[in-house]
Amino acid sequence: MARYTVRFLKDILGENGRQAEICQSLLEIEAANSGDAAELAKKKFCEKQRLKEWSLHADRVHVAENKVETKAAS
């Protein structure tokens, strides 16, 4: 299983009238693929925020696979 970082992002209008992107939550998820990671993260996000639908607090989900460097044996 791979490890993924899943961010829940929301676009807001800042004080200066410019659009800004904020991260509502960040979760580390172990899953078989990025699609499974996104779905599992959505469920956990809803539980954590006590929501029925994740999109009430975020506009989109960004999934990135965590790259793990392995050291060569000496």
N, CA, C and O atoms as a Maestro MAE file, in Angstrom:
{
 s_m_m2io_version
 :::
 2.0.0
}

f_m_ct {
 s_m_title
 :::
 protein
 m_atom[296] {
  # First column is atom index #
  i_m_mmod_type
  r_m_x_coord
  r_m_y_coord
  r_m_z_coord
  i_m_residue_number
  s_m_chain_name
  s_m_pdb_residue_name
  s_m_pdb_atom_name
  i_m_atomic_number
  :::
  1 25 0.834 -1.182 0.000 1 A "MET " " N  " 7
  2 3 0.000 0.000 0.000 1 A "MET " " CA " 6
  3 2 0.878 1.245 0.000 1 A "MET " " C  " 6
  4 15 1.933 1.292 0.632 1 A "MET " " O  " 8
  5 25 0.415 2.228 -0.715 2 A "ALA " " N  " 7
  6 3 1.131 3.499 -0.791 2 A "ALA " " CA " 6
  7 2 0.567 4.469 0.248 2 A "ALA " " C  " 6
  8 15 -0.540 4.297 0.759 2 A "ALA " " O  " 8
  9 25 1.361 5.480 0.536 3 A "ARG " " N  " 7
  10 3 0.946 6.507 1.498 3 A "ARG " " CA " 6
  11 2 0.691 7.797 0.719 3 A "ARG " " C  " 6
  12 15 1.488 8.193 -0.132 3 A "ARG " " O  " 8
  13 25 -0.426 8.438 1.026 4 A "TYR " " N  " 7
  14 3 -0.838 9.650 0.325 4 A "TYR " " CA " 6
  15 2 -1.105 10.785 1.314 4 A "TYR " " C  " 6
  16 15 -1.520 10.560 2.451 4 A "TYR " " O  " 8
  17 25 -0.858 11.999 0.850 5 A "THR " " N  " 7
  18 3 -1.259 13.195 1.581 5 A "THR " " CA " 6
  19 2 -2.466 13.755 0.848 5 A "THR " " C  " 6
  20 15 -2.407 14.040 -0.348 5 A "THR " " O  " 8
  21 25 -3.559 13.909 1.578 6 A "VAL " " N  " 7
  22 3 -4.799 14.409 0.984 6 A "VAL " " CA " 6
  23 2 -5.128 15.751 1.629 6 A "VAL " " C  " 6
  24 15 -5.259 15.855 2.848 6 A "VAL " " O  " 8
  25 25 -5.258 16.774 0.790 7 A "ARG " " N  " 7
  26 3 -5.590 18.117 1.275 7 A "ARG " " CA " 6
  27 2 -6.993 18.501 0.808 7 A "ARG " " C  " 6
  28 15 -7.371 18.249 -0.336 7 A "ARG " " O  " 8
  29 25 -7.746 19.106 1.701 8 A "PHE " " N  " 7
  30 3 -9.075 19.622 1.383 8 A "PHE " " CA " 6
  31 2 -8.932 21.131 1.231 8 A "PHE " " C  " 6
  32 15 -8.599 21.829 2.189 8 A "PHE " " O  " 8
  33 25 -9.184 21.631 0.023 9 A "LEU " " N  " 7
  34 3 -8.916 23.022 -0.314 9 A "LEU " " CA " 6
  35 2 -10.199 23.804 -0.563 9 A "LEU " " C  " 6
  36 15 -11.185 23.275 -1.076 9 A "LEU " " O  " 8
  37 25 -10.157 25.082 -0.186 10 A "LYS " " N  " 7
  38 3 -11.304 25.972 -0.390 10 A "LYS " " CA " 6
  39 2 -10.796 27.301 -0.924 10 A "LYS " " C  " 6
  40 15 -9.788 27.828 -0.454 10 A "LYS " " O  " 8
  41 25 -11.505 27.835 -1.908 11 A "ASP " " N  " 7
  42 3 -11.192 29.159 -2.436 11 A "ASP " " CA " 6
  43 2 -12.007 30.187 -1.667 11 A "ASP " " C  " 6
  44 15 -13.215 30.032 -1.486 11 A "ASP " " O  " 8
  45 25 -11.332 31.234 -1.218 12 A "ILE " " N  " 7
  46 3 -12.018 32.311 -0.498 12 A "ILE " " CA " 6
  47 2 -11.622 33.646 -1.110 12 A "ILE " " C  " 6
  48 15 -10.636 33.743 -1.839 12 A "ILE " " O  " 8
  49 25 -12.392 34.654 -0.807 13 A "LEU " " N  " 7
  50 3 -12.085 36.003 -1.238 13 A "LEU " " CA " 6
  51 2 -11.427 36.713 -0.063 13 A "LEU " " C  " 6
  52 15 -12.039 36.879 0.993 13 A "LEU " " O  " 8
  53 25 -10.174 37.133 -0.249 14 A "GLY " " N  " 7
  54 3 -9.420 37.768 0.822 14 A "GLY " " CA " 6
  55 2 -9.846 39.206 1.070 14 A "GLY " " C  " 6
  56 15 -10.690 39.754 0.361 14 A "GLY " " O  " 8
  57 25 -9.239 39.808 2.098 15 A "GLU " " N  " 7
  58 3 -9.550 41.191 2.468 15 A "GLU " " CA " 6
  59 2 -9.274 42.165 1.334 15 A "GLU " " C  " 6
  60 15 -9.953 43.183 1.199 15 A "GLU " " O  " 8
  61 25 -8.273 41.847 0.520 16 A "ASN " " N  " 7
  62 3 -7.887 42.734 -0.576 16 A "ASN " " CA " 6
  63 2 -8.712 42.489 -1.836 16 A "ASN " " C  " 6
  64 15 -8.439 43.087 -2.877 16 A "ASN " " O  " 8
  65 25 -9.708 41.627 -1.755 17 A "GLY " " N  " 7
  66 3 -10.561 41.350 -2.901 17 A "GLY " " CA " 6
  67 2 -10.011 40.298 -3.844 17 A "GLY " " C  " 6
  68 15 -10.609 40.017 -4.883 17 A "GLY " " O  " 8
  69 25 -8.889 39.722 -3.491 18 A "ARG " " N  " 7
  70 3 -8.276 38.692 -4.335 18 A "ARG " " CA " 6
  71 2 -8.627 37.307 -3.829 18 A "ARG " " C  " 6
  72 15 -8.804 37.074 -2.634 18 A "ARG " " O  " 8
  73 25 -8.721 36.401 -4.782 19 A "GLN " " N  " 7
  74 3 -9.021 35.018 -4.432 19 A "GLN " " CA " 6
  75 2 -7.796 34.367 -3.805 19 A "GLN " " C  " 6
  76 15 -6.669 34.560 -4.261 19 A "GLN " " O  " 8
  77 25 -8.038 33.596 -2.753 20 A "ALA " " N  " 7
  78 3 -6.961 32.873 -2.078 20 A "ALA " " CA " 6
  79 2 -7.405 31.435 -1.853 20 A "ALA " " C  " 6
  80 15 -8.593 31.157 -1.683 20 A "ALA " " O  " 8
  81 25 -6.442 30.532 -1.853 21 A "GLU " " N  " 7
  82 3 -6.720 29.121 -1.612 21 A "GLU " " CA " 6
  83 2 -6.259 28.783 -0.198 21 A "GLU " " C  " 6
  84 15 -5.119 29.059 0.174 21 A "GLU " " O  " 8
  85 25 -7.154 28.183 0.586 22 A "ILE " " N  " 7
  86 3 -6.771 27.771 1.931 22 A "ILE " " CA " 6
  87 2 -6.977 26.271 2.077 22 A "ILE " " C  " 6
  88 15 -7.834 25.674 1.424 22 A "ILE " " O  " 8
  89 25 -6.176 25.683 2.941 23 A "CYS " " N  " 7
  90 3 -6.274 24.259 3.226 23 A "CYS " " CA " 6
  91 2 -7.154 24.092 4.461 23 A "CYS " " C  " 6
  92 15 -6.803 24.559 5.545 23 A "CYS " " O  " 8
  93 25 -8.285 23.432 4.301 24 A "GLN " " N  " 7
  94 3 -9.209 23.196 5.405 24 A "GLN " " CA " 6
  95 2 -8.744 22.053 6.292 24 A "GLN " " C  " 6
  96 15 -9.007 22.044 7.495 24 A "GLN " " O  " 8
  97 25 -8.046 21.077 5.688 25 A "SER " " N  " 7
  98 3 -7.568 19.924 6.444 25 A "SER " " CA " 6
  99 2 -6.542 19.176 5.610 25 A "SER " " C  " 6
  100 15 -6.558 19.235 4.381 25 A "SER " " O  " 8
  101 25 -5.653 18.474 6.294 26 A "LEU " " N  " 7
  102 3 -4.641 17.650 5.644 26 A "LEU " " CA " 6
  103 2 -4.622 16.308 6.359 26 A "LEU " " C  " 6
  104 15 -4.511 16.252 7.584 26 A "LEU " " O  " 8
  105 25 -4.731 15.227 5.593 27 A "LEU " " N  " 7
  106 3 -4.744 13.884 6.162 27 A "LEU " " CA " 6
  107 2 -3.698 13.017 5.485 27 A "LEU " " C  " 6
  108 15 -3.475 13.129 4.279 27 A "LEU " " O  " 8
  109 25 -3.059 12.152 6.261 28 A "GLU " " N  " 7
  110 3 -2.143 11.138 5.731 28 A "GLU " " CA " 6
  111 2 -2.935 9.839 5.644 28 A "GLU " " C  " 6
  112 15 -3.505 9.387 6.637 28 A "GLU " " O  " 8
  113 25 -2.969 9.239 4.453 29 A "ILE " " N  " 7
  114 3 -3.799 8.061 4.207 29 A "ILE " " CA " 6
  115 2 -2.967 6.968 3.544 29 A "ILE " " C  " 6
  116 15 -2.169 7.245 2.649 29 A "ILE " " O  " 8
  117 25 -3.156 5.724 3.986 30 A "GLU " " N  " 7
  118 3 -2.575 4.568 3.305 30 A "GLU " " CA " 6
  119 2 -3.673 3.923 2.483 30 A "GLU " " C  " 6
  120 15 -4.744 3.609 3.002 30 A "GLU " " O  " 8
  121 25 -3.401 3.724 1.176 31 A "ALA " " N  " 7
  122 3 -4.410 3.142 0.291 31 A "ALA " " CA " 6
  123 2 -3.731 2.484 -0.904 31 A "ALA " " C  " 6
  124 15 -2.546 2.699 -1.159 31 A "ALA " " O  " 8
  125 25 -4.498 1.685 -1.628 32 A "ALA " " N  " 7
  126 3 -3.978 0.978 -2.799 32 A "ALA " " CA " 6
  127 2 -3.697 1.931 -3.957 32 A "ALA " " C  " 6
  128 15 -2.777 1.700 -4.742 32 A "ALA " " O  " 8
  129 25 -4.491 3.011 -4.067 33 A "ASN " " N  " 7
  130 3 -4.294 3.972 -5.158 33 A "ASN " " CA " 6
  131 2 -4.843 5.338 -4.735 33 A "ASN " " C  " 6
  132 15 -5.442 5.474 -3.669 33 A "ASN " " O  " 8
  133 25 -4.632 6.335 -5.578 34 A "SER " " N  " 7
  134 3 -5.028 7.701 -5.221 34 A "SER " " CA " 6
  135 2 -6.546 7.856 -5.115 34 A "SER " " C  " 6
  136 15 -7.031 8.633 -4.291 34 A "SER " " O  " 8
  137 25 -7.293 7.132 -5.933 35 A "GLY " " N  " 7
  138 3 -8.755 7.196 -5.855 35 A "GLY " " CA " 6
  139 2 -9.276 6.673 -4.529 35 A "GLY " " C  " 6
  140 15 -10.154 7.274 -3.910 35 A "GLY " " O  " 8
  141 25 -8.717 5.535 -4.097 36 A "ASP " " N  " 7
  142 3 -9.106 4.980 -2.795 36 A "ASP " " CA " 6
  143 2 -8.704 5.919 -1.666 36 A "ASP " " C  " 6
  144 15 -9.435 6.074 -0.688 36 A "ASP " " O  " 8
  145 25 -7.534 6.547 -1.806 37 A "ALA " " N  " 7
  146 3 -7.064 7.490 -0.785 37 A "ALA " " CA " 6
  147 2 -8.022 8.671 -0.669 37 A "ALA " " C  " 6
  148 15 -8.341 9.108 0.437 37 A "ALA " " O  " 8
  149 25 -8.481 9.188 -1.805 38 A "ALA " " N  " 7
  150 3 -9.411 10.319 -1.791 38 A "ALA " " CA " 6
  151 2 -10.722 9.942 -1.107 38 A "ALA " " C  " 6
  152 15 -11.238 10.708 -0.294 38 A "ALA " " O  " 8
  153 25 -11.261 8.773 -1.429 39 A "GLU " " N  " 7
  154 3 -12.535 8.350 -0.841 39 A "GLU " " CA " 6
  155 2 -12.418 8.118 0.663 39 A "GLU " " C  " 6
  156 15 -13.299 8.514 1.426 39 A "GLU " " O  " 8
  157 25 -11.332 7.479 1.087 40 A "LEU " " N  " 7
  158 3 -11.121 7.239 2.516 40 A "LEU " " CA " 6
  159 2 -10.935 8.562 3.262 40 A "LEU " " C  " 6
  160 15 -11.457 8.743 4.362 40 A "LEU " " O  " 8
  161 25 -10.188 9.477 2.652 41 A "ALA " " N  " 7
  162 3 -9.967 10.786 3.274 41 A "ALA " " CA " 6
  163 2 -11.275 11.565 3.401 41 A "ALA " " C  " 6
  164 15 -11.498 12.241 4.405 41 A "ALA " " O  " 8
  165 25 -12.135 11.475 2.397 42 A "LYS " " N  " 7
  166 3 -13.434 12.162 2.460 42 A "LYS " " CA " 6
  167 2 -14.253 11.649 3.642 42 A "LYS " " C  " 6
  168 15 -14.876 12.431 4.359 42 A "LYS " " O  " 8
  169 25 -14.247 10.338 3.839 43 A "LYS " " N  " 7
  170 3 -14.982 9.755 4.971 43 A "LYS " " CA " 6
  171 2 -14.410 10.237 6.299 43 A "LYS " " C  " 6
  172 15 -15.154 10.611 7.205 43 A "LYS " " O  " 8
  173 25 -13.071 10.225 6.410 44 A "LYS " " N  " 7
  174 3 -12.434 10.658 7.660 44 A "LYS " " CA " 6
  175 2 -12.653 12.148 7.910 44 A "LYS " " C  " 6
  176 15 -12.866 12.564 9.049 44 A "LYS " " O  " 8
  177 25 -12.601 12.948 6.848 45 A "PHE " " N  " 7
  178 3 -12.830 14.386 6.961 45 A "PHE " " CA " 6
  179 2 -14.238 14.652 7.495 45 A "PHE " " C  " 6
  180 15 -14.427 15.487 8.380 45 A "PHE " " O  " 8
  181 25 -15.216 13.941 6.953 46 A "CYS " " N  " 7
  182 3 -16.605 14.113 7.407 46 A "CYS " " CA " 6
  183 2 -16.761 13.721 8.871 46 A "CYS " " C  " 6
  184 15 -17.450 14.406 9.627 46 A "CYS " " O  " 8
  185 25 -16.128 12.626 9.273 47 A "GLU " " N  " 7
  186 3 -16.196 12.205 10.674 47 A "GLU " " CA " 6
  187 2 -15.565 13.254 11.583 47 A "GLU " " C  " 6
  188 15 -16.122 13.614 12.620 47 A "GLU " " O  " 8
  189 25 -14.400 13.735 11.178 48 A "LYS " " N  " 7
  190 3 -13.662 14.715 11.976 48 A "LYS " " CA " 6
  191 2 -14.427 16.039 12.109 48 A "LYS " " C  " 6
  192 15 -14.440 16.651 13.177 48 A "LYS " " O  " 8
  193 25 -15.060 16.469 11.020 49 A "GLN " " N  " 7
  194 3 -15.779 17.749 11.000 49 A "GLN " " CA " 6
  195 2 -17.267 17.609 11.348 49 A "GLN " " C  " 6
  196 15 -17.997 18.598 11.408 49 A "GLN " " O  " 8
  197 25 -17.703 16.361 11.576 50 A "ARG " " N  " 7
  198 3 -19.123 16.069 11.847 50 A "ARG " " CA " 6
  199 2 -20.020 16.591 10.726 50 A "ARG " " C  " 6
  200 15 -20.985 17.321 10.955 50 A "ARG " " O  " 8
  201 25 -19.667 16.190 9.516 51 A "LEU " " N  " 7
  202 3 -20.405 16.594 8.322 51 A "LEU " " CA " 6
  203 2 -21.003 15.375 7.636 51 A "LEU " " C  " 6
  204 15 -20.532 14.253 7.821 51 A "LEU " " O  " 8
  205 25 -22.037 15.601 6.848 52 A "LYS " " N  " 7
  206 3 -22.577 14.530 6.007 52 A "LYS " " CA " 6
  207 2 -21.937 14.565 4.628 52 A "LYS " " C  " 6
  208 15 -21.892 13.546 3.939 52 A "LYS " " O  " 8
  209 25 -21.442 15.730 4.219 53 A "GLU " " N  " 7
  210 3 -20.858 15.898 2.891 53 A "GLU " " CA " 6
  211 2 -19.617 16.779 2.995 53 A "GLU " " C  " 6
  212 15 -19.691 17.905 3.488 53 A "GLU " " O  " 8
  213 25 -18.478 16.269 2.534 54 A "TRP " " N  " 7
  214 3 -17.200 16.977 2.659 54 A "TRP " " CA " 6
  215 2 -17.207 18.308 1.923 54 A "TRP " " C  " 6
  216 15 -16.535 19.250 2.341 54 A "TRP " " O  " 8
  217 25 -17.970 18.397 0.817 55 A "SER " " N  " 7
  218 3 -17.951 19.606 -0.005 55 A "SER " " CA " 6
  219 2 -18.645 20.800 0.659 55 A "SER " " C  " 6
  220 15 -18.664 21.893 0.093 55 A "SER " " O  " 8
  221 25 -19.213 20.603 1.850 56 A "LEU " " N  " 7
  222 3 -19.763 21.735 2.595 56 A "LEU " " CA " 6
  223 2 -18.653 22.624 3.152 56 A "LEU " " C  " 6
  224 15 -18.879 23.807 3.405 56 A "LEU " " O  " 8
  225 25 -17.452 22.063 3.345 57 A "HIS " " N  " 7
  226 3 -16.332 22.821 3.915 57 A "HIS " " CA " 6
  227 2 -15.147 22.965 2.977 57 A "HIS " " C  " 6
  228 15 -14.204 23.693 3.288 57 A "HIS " " O  " 8
  229 25 -15.173 22.287 1.834 58 A "ALA " " N  " 7
  230 3 -14.047 22.359 0.901 58 A "ALA " " CA " 6
  231 2 -14.577 22.347 -0.531 58 A "ALA " " C  " 6
  232 15 -15.639 21.792 -0.813 58 A "ALA " " O  " 8
  233 25 -13.811 22.975 -1.429 59 A "ASP " " N  " 7
  234 3 -14.201 23.003 -2.839 59 A "ASP " " CA " 6
  235 2 -13.645 21.816 -3.617 59 A "ASP " " C  " 6
  236 15 -14.251 21.351 -4.582 59 A "ASP " " O  " 8
  237 25 -12.493 21.338 -3.186 60 A "ARG " " N  " 7
  238 3 -11.854 20.239 -3.914 60 A "ARG " " CA " 6
  239 2 -10.887 19.492 -3.017 60 A "ARG " " C  " 6
  240 15 -10.528 19.941 -1.929 60 A "ARG " " O  " 8
  241 25 -10.477 18.325 -3.519 61 A "VAL " " N  " 7
  242 3 -9.541 17.455 -2.812 61 A "VAL " " CA " 6
  243 2 -8.301 17.300 -3.685 61 A "VAL " " C  " 6
  244 15 -8.404 17.055 -4.886 61 A "VAL " " O  " 8
  245 25 -7.134 17.445 -3.074 62 A "HIS " " N  " 7
  246 3 -5.868 17.239 -3.786 62 A "HIS " " CA " 6
  247 2 -5.148 16.059 -3.148 62 A "HIS " " C  " 6
  248 15 -4.904 16.048 -1.941 62 A "HIS " " O  " 8
  249 25 -4.807 15.061 -3.972 63 A "VAL " " N  " 7
  250 3 -4.145 13.855 -3.481 63 A "VAL " " CA " 6
  251 2 -2.739 13.798 -4.066 63 A "VAL " " C  " 6
  252 15 -2.559 13.931 -5.276 63 A "VAL " " O  " 8
  253 25 -1.744 13.599 -3.204 64 A "ALA " " N  " 7
  254 3 -0.355 13.468 -3.648 64 A "ALA " " CA " 6
  255 2 0.263 12.247 -2.986 64 A "ALA " " C  " 6
  256 15 0.140 12.048 -1.778 64 A "ALA " " O  " 8
  257 25 0.930 11.435 -3.796 65 A "GLU " " N  " 7
  258 3 1.599 10.255 -3.241 65 A "GLU " " CA " 6
  259 2 2.875 10.692 -2.543 65 A "GLU " " C  " 6
  260 15 3.641 11.494 -3.077 65 A "GLU " " O  " 8
  261 25 3.100 10.165 -1.357 66 A "ASN " " N  " 7
  262 3 4.318 10.468 -0.613 66 A "ASN " " CA " 6
  263 2 5.432 9.587 -1.151 66 A "ASN " " C  " 6
  264 15 5.312 8.362 -1.185 66 A "ASN " " O  " 8
  265 25 6.491 10.210 -1.562 67 A "LYS " " N  " 7
  266 3 7.644 9.471 -2.075 67 A "LYS " " CA " 6
  267 2 8.561 9.138 -0.914 67 A "LYS " " C  " 6
  268 15 8.957 10.019 -0.151 67 A "LYS " " O  " 8
  269 25 8.893 7.878 -0.785 68 A "VAL " " N  " 7
  270 3 9.775 7.427 0.286 68 A "VAL " " CA " 6
  271 2 11.102 7.038 -0.340 68 A "VAL " " C  " 6
  272 15 11.171 6.162 -1.203 68 A "VAL " " O  " 8
  273 25 12.147 7.704 0.111 69 A "GLU " " N  " 7
  274 3 13.473 7.375 -0.392 69 A "GLU " " CA " 6
  275 2 14.030 6.201 0.391 69 A "GLU " " C  " 6
  276 15 13.955 6.164 1.619 69 A "GLU " " O  " 8
  277 25 14.589 5.245 -0.331 70 A "THR " " N  " 7
  278 3 15.210 4.102 0.330 70 A "THR " " CA " 6
  279 2 16.711 4.229 0.203 70 A "THR " " C  " 6
  280 15 17.236 4.609 -0.844 70 A "THR " " O  " 8
  281 25 17.391 3.906 1.283 71 A "LYS " " N  " 7
  282 3 18.851 3.983 1.282 71 A "LYS " " CA " 6
  283 2 19.407 2.648 0.820 71 A "LYS " " C  " 6
  284 15 18.912 1.587 1.200 71 A "LYS " " O  " 8
  285 25 20.431 2.715 0.004 72 A "ALA " " N  " 7
  286 3 21.069 1.497 -0.490 72 A "ALA " " CA " 6
  287 2 21.833 0.833 0.651 72 A "ALA " " C  " 6
  288 15 22.465 1.506 1.466 72 A "ALA " " O  " 8
  289 25 21.766 -0.479 0.698 73 A "ALA " " N  " 7
  290 3 22.489 -1.226 1.741 73 A "ALA " " CA " 6
  291 2 23.982 -1.152 1.477 73 A "ALA " " C  " 6
  292 15 24.418 -1.235 0.329 73 A "ALA " " O  " 8
  293 25 24.768 -0.995 2.539 74 A "SER " " N  " 7
  294 3 26.219 -0.916 2.371 74 A "SER " " CA " 6
  295 2 26.862 -2.249 2.592 74 A "SER " " C  " 6
  296 15 28.083 -2.370 2.491 74 A "SER " " O  " 8
  :::
 }
 m_bond[295] {
  # First column is bond index #
  i_m_from
  i_m_to
  i_m_order
  :::
  1 1 2 1
  2 2 3 1
  3 3 4 2
  4 3 5 1
  5 5 6 1
  6 6 7 1
  7 7 8 2
  8 7 9 1
  9 9 10 1
  10 10 11 1
  11 11 12 2
  12 11 13 1
  13 13 14 1
  14 14 15 1
  15 15 16 2
  16 15 17 1
  17 17 18 1
  18 18 19 1
  19 19 20 2
  20 19 21 1
  21 21 22 1
  22 22 23 1
  23 23 24 2
  24 23 25 1
  25 25 26 1
  26 26 27 1
  27 27 28 2
  28 27 29 1
  29 29 30 1
  30 30 31 1
  31 31 32 2
  32 31 33 1
  33 33 34 1
  34 34 35 1
  35 35 36 2
  36 35 37 1
  37 37 38 1
  38 38 39 1
  39 39 40 2
  40 39 41 1
  41 41 42 1
  42 42 43 1
  43 43 44 2
  44 43 45 1
  45 45 46 1
  46 46 47 1
  47 47 48 2
  48 47 49 1
  49 49 50 1
  50 50 51 1
  51 51 52 2
  52 51 53 1
  53 53 54 1
  54 54 55 1
  55 55 56 2
  56 55 57 1
  57 57 58 1
  58 58 59 1
  59 59 60 2
  60 59 61 1
  61 61 62 1
  62 62 63 1
  63 63 64 2
  64 63 65 1
  65 65 66 1
  66 66 67 1
  67 67 68 2
  68 67 69 1
  69 69 70 1
  70 70 71 1
  71 71 72 2
  72 71 73 1
  73 73 74 1
  74 74 75 1
  75 75 76 2
  76 75 77 1
  77 77 78 1
  78 78 79 1
  79 79 80 2
  80 79 81 1
  81 81 82 1
  82 82 83 1
  83 83 84 2
  84 83 85 1
  85 85 86 1
  86 86 87 1
  87 87 88 2
  88 87 89 1
  89 89 90 1
  90 90 91 1
  91 91 92 2
  92 91 93 1
  93 93 94 1
  94 94 95 1
  95 95 96 2
  96 95 97 1
  97 97 98 1
  98 98 99 1
  99 99 100 2
  100 99 101 1
  101 101 102 1
  102 102 103 1
  103 103 104 2
  104 103 105 1
  105 105 106 1
  106 106 107 1
  107 107 108 2
  108 107 109 1
  109 109 110 1
  110 110 111 1
  111 111 112 2
  112 111 113 1
  113 113 114 1
  114 114 115 1
  115 115 116 2
  116 115 117 1
  117 117 118 1
  118 118 119 1
  119 119 120 2
  120 119 121 1
  121 121 122 1
  122 122 123 1
  123 123 124 2
  124 123 125 1
  125 125 126 1
  126 126 127 1
  127 127 128 2
  128 127 129 1
  129 129 130 1
  130 130 131 1
  131 131 132 2
  132 131 133 1
  133 133 134 1
  134 134 135 1
  135 135 136 2
  136 135 137 1
  137 137 138 1
  138 138 139 1
  139 139 140 2
  140 139 141 1
  141 141 142 1
  142 142 143 1
  143 143 144 2
  144 143 145 1
  145 145 146 1
  146 146 147 1
  147 147 148 2
  148 147 149 1
  149 149 150 1
  150 150 151 1
  151 151 152 2
  152 151 153 1
  153 153 154 1
  154 154 155 1
  155 155 156 2
  156 155 157 1
  157 157 158 1
  158 158 159 1
  159 159 160 2
  160 159 161 1
  161 161 162 1
  162 162 163 1
  163 163 164 2
  164 163 165 1
  165 165 166 1
  166 166 167 1
  167 167 168 2
  168 167 169 1
  169 169 170 1
  170 170 171 1
  171 171 172 2
  172 171 173 1
  173 173 174 1
  174 174 175 1
  175 175 176 2
  176 175 177 1
  177 177 178 1
  178 178 179 1
  179 179 180 2
  180 179 181 1
  181 181 182 1
  182 182 183 1
  183 183 184 2
  184 183 185 1
  185 185 186 1
  186 186 187 1
  187 187 188 2
  188 187 189 1
  189 189 190 1
  190 190 191 1
  191 191 192 2
  192 191 193 1
  193 193 194 1
  194 194 195 1
  195 195 196 2
  196 195 197 1
  197 197 198 1
  198 198 199 1
  199 199 200 2
  200 199 201 1
  201 201 202 1
  202 202 203 1
  203 203 204 2
  204 203 205 1
  205 205 206 1
  206 206 207 1
  207 207 208 2
  208 207 209 1
  209 209 210 1
  210 210 211 1
  211 211 212 2
  212 211 213 1
  213 213 214 1
  214 214 215 1
  215 215 216 2
  216 215 217 1
  217 217 218 1
  218 218 219 1
  219 219 220 2
  220 219 221 1
  221 221 222 1
  222 222 223 1
  223 223 224 2
  224 223 225 1
  225 225 226 1
  226 226 227 1
  227 227 228 2
  228 227 229 1
  229 229 230 1
  230 230 231 1
  231 231 232 2
  232 231 233 1
  233 233 234 1
  234 234 235 1
  235 235 236 2
  236 235 237 1
  237 237 238 1
  238 238 239 1
  239 239 240 2
  240 239 241 1
  241 241 242 1
  242 242 243 1
  243 243 244 2
  244 243 245 1
  245 245 246 1
  246 246 247 1
  247 247 248 2
  248 247 249 1
  249 249 250 1
  250 250 251 1
  251 251 252 2
  252 251 253 1
  253 253 254 1
  254 254 255 1
  255 255 256 2
  256 255 257 1
  257 257 258 1
  258 258 259 1
  259 259 260 2
  260 259 261 1
  261 261 262 1
  262 262 263 1
  263 263 264 2
  264 263 265 1
  265 265 266 1
  266 266 267 1
  267 267 268 2
  268 267 269 1
  269 269 270 1
  270 270 271 1
  271 271 272 2
  272 271 273 1
  273 273 274 1
  274 274 275 1
  275 275 276 2
  276 275 277 1
  277 277 278 1
  278 278 279 1
  279 279 280 2
  280 279 281 1
  281 281 282 1
  282 282 283 1
  283 283 284 2
  284 283 285 1
  285 285 286 1
  286 286 287 1
  287 287 288 2
  288 287 289 1
  289 289 290 1
  290 290 291 1
  291 291 292 2
  292 291 293 1
  293 293 294 1
  294 294 295 1
  295 295 296 2
  :::
 }
}
